[in-house]
Amino acid sequence: MGREFAVRLVREGEVLWIEVRDSGPGRPAVQHVGPGAQRGRGLLLVTALADEFEIREHTVGKSACAGFKLVQV
């Protein structure tokens, strides 16, 4: 509790980036949980659906960034 976070959407050329930044320590990691688990699948789903994914380190905290290629219809 008390941890700050921000969500930002940025278009870079043909990629839409969704960035979630928080001030907490540590580095997010994909978890492999059992079928009965009620949490722990978020990052696994994001990395499976995104065209690009990266963790960006900051002086305080980090950002998880998912990139989605924009398609013209």
C-alpha positions in Angstrom: 0.0 0.0 0.0 1.2 3.5 -0.7 3.1 2.5 -3.9 2.7 5.0 -6.7 2.0 3.8 -10.3 1.1 5.3 -13.7 -0.3 4.0 -16.9 0.7 5.6 -20.2 -0.2 5.0 -23.9 2.3 6.1 -26.5 2.3 5.7 -30.3 5.7 5.3 -31.8 5.3 4.9 -35.6 3.2 1.8 -36.2 3.5 0.5 -32.6 1.1 1.4 -29.7 3.0 1.0 -26.3 1.1 0.5 -23.1 3.4 1.3 -20.2 2.7 0.5 -16.6 5.2 2.1 -14.2 5.5 1.7 -10.5 7.9 2.9 -7.8 8.4 -0.5 -6.2 11.6 -2.6 -6.1 12.2 -5.8 -8.0 11.7 -6.9 -11.5 8.5 -8.5 -12.8 8.8 -12.1 -14.0 6.5 -14.4 -15.9 5.1 -17.0 -13.5 4.0 -20.5 -14.4 1.1 -21.3 -12.0 -1.2 -24.3 -11.7 -4.7 -24.5 -13.1 -6.3 -23.7 -9.7 -4.2 -20.6 -9.0 -6.3 -17.4 -8.6 -3.5 -15.0 -9.6 -0.1 -14.9 -11.3 -1.1 -15.1 -15.0 -1.1 -11.4 -15.9 2.4 -11.0 -17.2 2.2 -14.4 -19.0 -0.9 -13.2 -20.9 0.6 -9.8 -21.7 3.8 -11.3 -23.1 1.8 -13.9 -25.2 -0.5 -11.2 -26.7 2.0 -8.3 -27.2 4.1 -8.0 -30.3 6.9 -6.6 -28.2 7.6 -6.6 -24.4 10.3 -5.1 -22.3 11.0 -4.0 -18.8 12.6 -0.5 -18.5 14.5 0.3 -15.3 14.3 3.7 -13.7 16.2 5.4 -10.9 13.1 4.7 -8.8 11.0 1.8 -9.9 10.5 0.2 -13.3 8.1 0.1 -16.3 6.5 -2.9 -17.9 6.0 -2.0 -21.6 3.9 -3.9 -24.1 4.0 -3.0 -27.8 1.2 -3.8 -30.2 1.6 -3.3 -34.0 -1.1 -1.2 -35.4 -2.9 -2.6 -38.4 -4.7 -0.6 -41.1 -8.1 -1.9 -42.1 
